[in-house]
Amino acid sequence: MAPLLVACLCAQWCGICRDWRAGFDALAAQLPPNVAVRWAWIDVEDCADALGDFEPPNFPVLAVQRGGDLLYCAPLPQQPALWLRVLTELARVDGAAARQLAQQAAKAGLPDLRSLI
């Protein structure tokens, strides 16, 4: 299975995002060692052109992609345990379940994360 690309979409002007950065960075050490992840902190202001029409409804946004399939894209409260649980569950998803998640997540309108990093 391809590794997950886990991105936090944020804005430098957002105090909540700035406060969450250390918690996001710490998540890498908390995932099980068998979960392959590439991490990205994406400032929506810096990537505005690449994001096109995507407008986050709130900050921070957790976006998770495997290969070209976006599996999850939604704001989440800054709770490391919650983010860890979501990531752990998404790491297990494959096949039909992954395709179903990708269909739902595509509605967010987020472009391919690989083009943003």
Secondary structure as UniProt FT lines:
FT   STRAND          4..10
FT   TURN            12..13
FT   HELIX           15..30
FT   TURN            33..34
FT   STRAND          37..43
FT   TURN            44..47
FT   HELIX           48..51
FT   TURN            52..53
FT   STRAND          61..66
FT   TURN            67..68
FT   STRAND          69..75
FT   HELIX           80..92
FT   HELIX           95..105
FT   HELIX           106..108
FT   HELIX           113..115
//
